[in-house]
Amino acid sequence: MTAVPFGGGIALIVGAIAALTLPKFRPGYTVPKVWIIAGIIGLLAGFYLQLRTPQPSSNDISQFISDKPAIVQGIVEELPRLTRSEKSQVWLNATKLNDRSVEGKLYVTLPQKDGRDLYPGQAISVTGSLYKPKPAMNPGGFDFQKFLARQSSFAGLRGESIQQLDPNQKPQWGWWMIQQKIVRSHVKQMGEREGALVSAMVLGSRAVDIPFDIKDDFARIGLSHALAASGFQVSLILSIILTLTKRFSKSTQFSVGSAGLLIFLALTGVQPAVFRAVLMGFAVLLGIAFDRKVKPLNALLLVAIILLVIQPIWIWDLGFQFSFLATLGLMVTVPALSKQLDWLPTIIVPAIAVPIAAFLWTLPIQLYNFGILSPYSIPANIAATILISVLSVGGVISAILNLALPVVGDFVSPVLYFPAHWLIIGVRFCCQLPGNIYAVGAISIGVAIALYFLICFPWLQPKYQHYWWISALIGIAIVFVPAGITRANLVQVTALSAAPDPILVIQDRGKIGLINSGDPATVSFIVLPFLRKQGVNQIDWAIAAHSATSDGWTSLAERVPIRKIYQIANDRGDAIALDTVQHKTELVEGQVMKMGAIAVRPLSGDPTVLQLQIDQTRWLWFADVPTIEERKAMPQEYLANNQVLWWSGKKIHPKLLQILKPESAIAYSRKINPETRINLAAHQTKVYETNQEGAVQWTPQQGFKTTLELNATDASLL
């Protein structure tokens, strides 16, 4: 029997509550039964989502993954894209695995040179290793498994080499050819960075390989929407078409407008945000054709229903969520904000009201997913409005000219270089300002719903719009007060899943300690997301050990202030030199360092051995397992009576293990020595593997929990 979906149940409850309460707020505005029906539809939609959620077939390539090298044949689905690790990524519709006929969509990474010339429809053979995608292994981390599943893909392939199955195969015409021509012309005429930026504003970031530093800067400052083709471009295209065809019949306007929207959709690809904007554009055209006034809210609701019927898993797509919520905010909140700003010049009001409305309506879901906000988002959006408008309009015009009249396009496109360059510089400047990202900490779904109620309240009760600040204060209180109280009382230790790097985060009643940072990639994808999810904006103390290098610490210090950093004497890592760190010192063997209730004692620098006293629980860290001779040189009394062992997973001599006798052991490497595993079991030691179970979290009240356990608990609610 299918369980009642959590989201569907919530929709039914919300519908019932709305039916009972909304008439009291707006008498005569709403009919209670409408909300009951909406709740029932929401419940049925939950069941529909369960039925339409992609599942691998019995012949899916994911069912035949092994450790042996794989030779996969298939058809390239899309143009390759560049990954952060400088590899080519391509979607492959698999047809054959070794000698077996298979099916399924495959996520393939290749050396950059091998993927450079691939095109949609090409038949290729890829040699490499198949793997199953992992779920999020750390709190706040990227869930690769869910990402692939929402693309109807359940396996990945690390490609080493490719071979074209038919050397005589020629590319067949497709919209991707036009897409490539636009991108290449912009890059040729404006340069790689500026050209890619303008192309993204026309076609969307998914169609263009934007340099990752630009993409990250725009995201950090709250301008990611500028890199996504959506409503603005659709409005621009319709405006141009309707202006040029205003002397023609309504049927002609509808036909030409529809053709323009369909071409735009084909060029950008079927992305939720683009699809939403195109369908809203069709609603406008239908209103013109039938001489009927379109109600924006009704049209938005209808578009949402159509899209979710076509592809229900888009409900989990952040692009879908942000696009609809931002659009809803513009419809609902901009008129009220415009009235409040009527003392300003008319031309300025939309430039201020639109960013504020979009920010308010997307903030709760941003806090729920990422736990961060950008204090400069609204000013940055206001300041960038003119440049973004110029680049979007100019980008569309230059794209058309480069396709129809290349000679003219050669003169027009370079003009866009300067506004694109200024925008990149301006965004970079904002990102270098102090506090450009503030980690609030991830909020619960209940708090997110409460925030949306507070945002909606002034709309439900227009007479209270002048008291919007009361809603704002309540919203700030329900976000910051509980989070502040929790952090002030929380004692938690997290061993992150970052093999082979040993990384430990210690939260001690508002004070944050960090042992090791890893390399810059580990900082970006593991350490920072975790810290932001926890609402951490400053590291009070850090220990650099175990072959530490400056690169990772520099990358971390650029985004999160570090007050004090310690390096263990005789450790084999590089000397850490950070100008931004207030205090740097060296820890010597036997020295006890106290940070609040935490005590750290280095027992050895080579190999690095640390003892940590955390809330009456003693932890022992082996960066490398000491030999018998090295062990004898250490103070024996500190090796025994440690409740938790944190080590690399390498072999521990039975005599040393006899001294240690830990109650729990955490291995941060990819494998545990089989003999040591058996010996630990003999001592009744509970063993955790971060590479298999995800990050391991410990609190004095609840003991140990792994990330996969926590994810399973959360999934059971859905």
N, C-alpha and C positions, 0 to 999 in steps of 0.2 A: 504493500500500500504506500502511495506517495504521501509524504509528510506535507502538512500545510506550510507553504513557504513563508518565511519570516517576514519578508518585505510585503507580501500580499496580505498577511494578517495585520500588519501595521497600517496598510492602506485602508483596510476595512474599518479599523478602529478610528483612524483619523477622520474618515468619512462620517462615521457615526457621531463623533465629537463635534465636527463642523456642522452637522445637521442640527444638533441641539444648541450650539452656542452662537453660531454666526447670525441667526435672526435677531438675537439680542443686541448684537453690535450694530447691525445694519438692517433694521426692520423694513420688510418689504423688498430688500435687495436680492435675497436668495430664497430658493425653495428648498426646504429640508430634504425632500426626496431625491433631489438632484445629487446631493452629497452622499446619500446612501447608495445610489446607483453607481456613483464614482468609486466608492469604497468596494462595492462588489466587483466592478470592472478591474480594480486594482488587484483583488484577490485572484480573479480568473487570470489576469496577466501574469501573476506569480507562477501559476501552474503552467501557463503557456511558455514562460521563460525556461522552466525546468524541462519541458518537452523539446524545446528548440536549442538547448545548450549543446554545443558540439561534443561528440564522443567519438573516440577512435573505433573504426570498424575492425572486424576480425582479420582483415587483410591489410590493415594500416601498417606502414613501415615501422611504426613505433613498437609493434608487437614482436619484432624480430631483431631487437638490439642485442648485440653481443660484444665481447672484448676483441673479437677478430677484426682485422681491417675490412672495410666495406667498399664495394664498388657500386655506386648508385647511378642509375640512368633516369633521366627525367626531362621535363620541359620547363624552361625558364619562364616564370610567370610575370616578373616585373624587372625593370632596370635595376642593376645593382646599386647599393648605397654604401657609403664609407662609414665604418664604425670608429669608435673612439680609439680602438687599438690599431688603427690604420690598416684594417682588413676590409675586403669587399664582402658585403652581405647580400644574398640573393634568395628569393623564394623559389623553390623547385617543386614542381608537381612530379613526384616520384612514380616511375612505372616499373622499375626493375631493381632488385637488390641482389647482387651477385648473379645467381642463376634463377632466382625466384621472382615471379611477377607480383608486384605490390602496388599499393596506392597510397595516397596521403600527401599532404603538404609538408615540405621539409624546410627548416631554417638552416641555410648553408652559409658558412664563412669560408673565405678563400684568401690566399695571398693577393694583395692589391693588384699586382700585375696580371694575374689570371682572370680576375673578374672585370677588368677595365672594359673589355670589348664585348661583353655579353649583352644580349638583347632579348626582349620577350618573344616567346615562340621557338627559341633555339633549343635543339635537342643536344644534350651534353651528357657526358659520363664523368662523375666525380669520385675520386679515390680519397678515402679518409677514414675517420672513426665516428660512428654513430653514438649518440648519447641521449639520455632522457633529461629534459630540463629540470632544474631544481626549483623548489618554491623559495620564498624569501627565507634566508638562513639567519637573518638578523632583524630585530625590530626596526622598522622604518626602511628596510632594504627593498630592493626591486624584486618583485615576484615574477621571475622569468617563466615559470611554469604556467601561471595564469595568463601572462602576456601571449604566449604561444597558443594556449587553448582558445583564447578569444579570436585568434586568427585561424582557428580550425587546424592547428598544427600541434603535434604531440611529441616531436623528436627534433633533434638538431644534428648537424653533420659538420665536423671540423675537417674541411677539405684541404688536401695537400697538393693535389694536381687535378687538372681537368682535361678532357678531350672532347672535341666536337665530333658527334656521331656521324654527321654528314658534312664533310668538308665543302661540298658544293651548295649547301643550304644558304639561301639569301634571305635577308630580313624582309618580312611582309609588312605592308603599310599598316601603321597604327598611330593612334594619337600621341604615343610616346615620341614619335619622330618630330612632331611639331613642338612638343614639350622640350625636347633636347635642342631644337633649333633656337627656341626663345632663350633658353639658358645660355647656350654657347654665344649667341649674339650679344647678350648683356655682359657676359664675362669678358668677351673680346673687346667691347667698347668701353667698359668701365673698370676693368680689373677683376681679379678673382673674388675679393671680399665684397666690394661694393656691388658687383654684378650679381653675385649669389644672393645678396640681400634684396635687391630689387626683384629678382626672379621669384624669390620666396613670397614677396608681397603680392605677386601676381598669381602664382601657381600653388603656393603653400609650401611649408618647410619640408613636407614629406616627399615632395617632388624634386627637391634641390639639396645638394650637399653643402649646407652652410657650414663654415668653419665653427667648430664646437665652442671656441672661446666667445664668438659673437652670440651664438645660441644661448650659452650659459649666462652671459651678461644681460641679455634681454629678459631671460627668465628671472634672474636675480632681482631685477628692478621692476618686475611686473609688466613687461611689454611683450610677452610671448605672443599675444594676440596679433601683434603687428606682423609676425612671421607666418600667420595662418590665413590662407585665402578663405573668406567667409562673407559676412553680410555687407561689409563696406564695398568689396569688389562687385558683388551682385547689384547693389544699389547703383554703383557707378555705371555698370554695363546697361542696366535698364534705363537709367537717365539718358545716356547717350542714344540708345535705340529709340526711346520714346520721343526725344527731341528731334531726331532725324526723320521720324515717321509721323510727326504730328499732323501733317497735311493729308495723310492716307487714312483709309478706313480703319475701324477698330479691329476688324478681322485681320487686316494686314499687320497692324501693330502687335496683335496677339501672336501671329505666326512668326514674325521676325524676332520678337522678344523671346518666344519659346525656343527658337533656333539658337539665339545667342546664349540663353541659359544652359541648353543642352551641350553646346560646344564648350562652354566654360566648365561644366561638370565633367565632360570627357577629358579635358586637359588637366584638371586638378586631381582627378581620381575620385572614387566614391568614398569620401571622408564624411563622417557624421556632421561636422560643422558646415561643410560645403553643401551637403545634401539638404540640410535644414534651411540654409539661406536660399538655395535654388527653389525649394518648394514654397517658401514664403514669397519669392519672386513670382512664381506661377499664380499664387493667390492674388497678388496685385494685378497681374495681367487678366485674370478671370474677372476681377472687379471692374476693370476698364472695359472688357469685352461685353459684359452684361449690364454695364452702367449701374453697378451695385457698390455700395460702400462696404469695404472689408473691415470687419472687426478684428483688430490685431491679436487680441488675446485668444479669440476663438480660432483664428488661423494658426496661431502658435500651438495651441492644444491639438488641433487636427493634424498638424505636421508631425508633432511628437508621436501621436498614435500611429500614423502611417509608417514612420521610420521604425518604430519598435515592432510593428507587425512584420515589416520586411526583415529586420534583423534585431531580435529582442536583446541579444547580448550587448548591443550598443548602450544599454542602460548603465553598464559598468565602465564605459569608455569616458575618460576624463574630458576629452574634447567635446563629446556630446553633452556632458553635464555642464561644463563651463559655458558652452555656446548657448544652450537654452536658458540657463540661469541669467547670463549677462543680457540676453535679449529680453527676457521677462523683466529684468530690472530697468531696462531702458523704457519699456512700455509703461510700467507701473510707477516708477519712482522719478523719472526725468520730469514729467509735468509738474509734480509737487515741488521738486527742487528748483525748477525754473521759476515758479511763483515766489519762492523764497529769495531767489537771486535777481528779481525783476528790477532792482536798483542799479544793476550793472548794465553796460551797453549790450544791446540785443545780440550782437554778433559774438560776444564773449560767452554768453550764458551757456549755450550747448557745449562749448569746449570744456566748461567746468562741470556742468551737470552730468554729462555722459560718463566721464571717468569715475565720478563719485558713485553713480548708480551701479555701474558695472562692478566696481570694487566691493560695494556693500553686498551685492547679491552673490558674488562668488567667494567672498571671504569665509563664510562658514564651511563650505566644502573644501576650501584650501586648507583651513586649519584642521579639518577632520582627516585629510589625506596626508598632509605634510607637516602640520604643526608650526608653520612659519608664516610671517607676513613681512611685507616690504614697506617700511614707513615712508619711503619716497615714491611709492607707486603712483599716487594721485598727482603730486606735483610733476613727476616725470611724464605721465600721460598727458597732462595739460600742456607742458612745455613742448612735447614731441608731436602734438596734434598737427601743426602746420606741416612739418617735415614728412610725417607719415602720410598725410593727405596728398602732398605733392608727389611723393614717391609712388603711392598707389595709383593715382591718376596717370602720372607720367609713365609708370611701368606698364599699365594696360595699353596706353597709346603707343608706346615704343614697341611693345610686343606685336601689336597689329601691324605697325609700319614695317617692322623687321620681317614679317611674313609676307605682306602684300607689296611693299615698296622698300626693299632692302637699302637702296641708295639713300632714300630719305631717312630711314631708320638710323643709318650710320651717322647722321648729323644730329638727330634728336636725342638718342640714347646717351651720348657722352655728357649732355647737359645735366643728367641725373646723378652724375658722379659726385658732385659737390654736396647736394643735400644728403646723399647716402653716406658720404664720408663724415659729414658733420653729425649725423645721427649716431653713427658708430662711436665717434669720439665723445659725444654727449652722454651716451649710455655708459661708456667706460668710465667717464668722470663720476657719474652717479654711483657706480659700483665701488669706487674707491673712497667714497664718503664713509665716515664711521657710522656703524649701525645700519648698513644698507639692508641687512636681513636680521630680523629679530625672531628668535625661536620662542614661541609661546608654549609649545608642547602640543601633541595631538589631543584633540577634544573628542568626547564620546559622541555617538549618533544622537543621543538625547539632548546634549548641549547644542549640537548643530540645529536640531529641529526647533529648540527654544529660541535660538538666534534668528531663525527665519520668521518665527512668530513675532518677535520684536521688530523686525524689519517691516513686516506686513501690517502691524498694528496701526501706524499712522495712515496707511492707505484705507484700512477698514473703517477708521474713524477720522475723517478729514478735519473735524473740529479740534482734534488733538495734535495736528501736524506741527503747531507752534511749540509743542512740548516734546519734540523728537529727541531732545537731549536726555530726557528721562529714560527712554528706551535705550539710548546709547550707553548711559551709565549702568543700567541693569545688565546690558550685554557685556560690558567690560567686566563687571563684577562676577558674572557667572563663568567667565572664561578665566580670569586671572586669580580670583580669590581661592577657589578650590585647588587650582594648580599650585599656587603659592604655598598653601597649607600642606599639600601632599609633599612637595619638594622639601619643605622645612622639616618634615618628620621622616622622610624616606631614608632608609639604609639599604642599599642594594649594590651588589657586585655583579658585573656582567662580563663573562669571558666571550668575546666576539668570535664569530666564525670567520676567520681570515687566514686560514692555512696558506703558507707555513708560518705566518707572522703571529706571535703571541701578543694579544692586545687585551688589556683588562681595564674596564671603566668602573671606578668606585664612586658611588653617590652617598655622601655622608651628611645628611641633614642640611642640604643646600650647598655643601662644598663638593667640588668635583675633582677627582684624581684620575689620571690616565697613565698607564704603564704601556709604553711603546705606541707608535703611530702607524707603522707600516710605510709603504711607499706612497707616492702621490695618488695612484689609482685606488689603493686601499682607503686612503683618506677620503677621497671623493665619493666612493660608492659604498663604503661600509661605516667608517667612523663618523663622518659628518651627518649622514642621514639618521644614525642612531642618536647622536647628540641633539639634533634638532627635534626629533620625535620626543625626546625627554625634556625639551625646553631648556637646554643648556646654552648659555651665551658666553660663558667664561670658564676656562679650566684653571682651577686654583693652584694645582701642582701637578707636575708630570715627571715621570722617570723614563729616561732614554737608556735602553739597555739592549743587549743581545744584537750586536752588529747593527746598531742604529745608524742611520744616515741622515744628513741634514735635509734632503729633498722632501721627505714626508713631513717632517716637523715644520719646514718652511711653508709648505702647502697648507698645513693645518693652521699655523699661526697667522696666515694672511686672512683667514676667515673667522677664526675663533681666538680671542686673546688668551695668552698663557701667562699667568702671573709669575710662576716659579717653575724652573726645570732643573732636574738633577740628573747627573750621569754618574754611573758607578765606576769607581777607580778600577783600572786594569781591564775594563770591558773592551772587547775587540772592535767596537764600532768607531765610527768617525767622531771627531769632536763636534759637538752641536754648537753652532754659533748663530743665534737669533737676536737680531737687533731689537725686535719688538718685545722680547721677554724681559720682565722687570728684574728678575733675579736668576742667576745661573750659578750652580755650585757642583761640587763633586762629593759623592758619598763614598766613604771608605769602609772596609770590612769591619764589622762589629759596631759601627756607629748606628744609633737609633734615631730615626727621623720621625717626629710626631706631627701629624696634621689633624688637629681636632682629636677625634676618638680613634684615629688610625695611626698605627705605629709600623714603620718599615725598618727592617734590619738586614743589610747586606751580609750574607755569610761568606760569599766568595765573589770575586770579580771575574775570574777566569778558571772554570766556567761560572757564569752568572747564576747565583743562588740567592733568592730573597725570601725572607720570612715576613709575613704581614699579619698583624693583629687587627682584626676587624670585628668590633662588637663581640668580644669574648670568644671569637672563633679565629683559630690560627691557620693561615694558608702558607704553603711552601711552594716556591716556584723554582723549577729546574729549567733554565734555558737549554742547557746540555746536561745530560745525566753525568754526574761526577764519577770518576774511576774510584777504586778502593783507596788508592793513595791520596787522591784529592779529597775524598770523603773524610779520611782520617785527619786531614789538616784542618777540618772545620770543627767548630764547637759542637760536640756530640749532643749536648743537652737541647740544642735548638733544632736538631734533626728529628727528634722524637716528639710525640704528643702534638702533632699537627693534624687537625681534622680534615683538611683539604689539601690534596696534591694537584698542582697545575704543572703539567710537563709536556714534552714534545712527542710523547708516544713511543720513544725509543726504549730499548731494553734497559731495565733496572735490575741490577744484580740482586739475587735473592737475599743476600745478607743485608744489603742496604734496605730492601723492602721490609725485611724483618724488623729493622729499626724504625722505619717510617710508620707502618701500619695505619695508613690514612683511612678515614671513614668513607671519604669520597675522593675520586680522582677525575680530573678533567684533562683530556688530551686535545691539543690544538693542532696536531699534525693530521695528515691525510690517512695515516695508518697507525695501528698500535701493534707493537711487537707481540706475536702470538704467545710466547713464553711468559712475558710479563702480564698479559691478559689473564692467563691461567692462574698465575701466582696471586694476582689481585683478587680474583674470584675466590681463591683459597682463604684469603684474609677477610672475605666477606665485604670487600670494598665495592661500593657502587661506582661504576665507570660511566662517564659521559664523553661523547665524541662530538666536538663542535663541527667537524666536517660532515658528519652524518645526521646529527640531531639539531644542528643550528646552534646559535648562541645559547649559552647556559647562564641563567640568572639565579642569584641566591639572595634571599632576604632572611633575617632572623626569624620571622614569623612563619613563612611558608616553605623554607628550605629551597631546594633546587627545582627549577622548571626550565625546560628547553623551549626554543622558539617554535619547533614543530608541534609540541604539545599545546602551546598557547594558540597557534594557528588552527589546530584541530578543534579547540574549544570555541574559537570565534566562528569557524565554519559550521559548527553544529547549530548555531543560532539562525543560519540562513536557510 
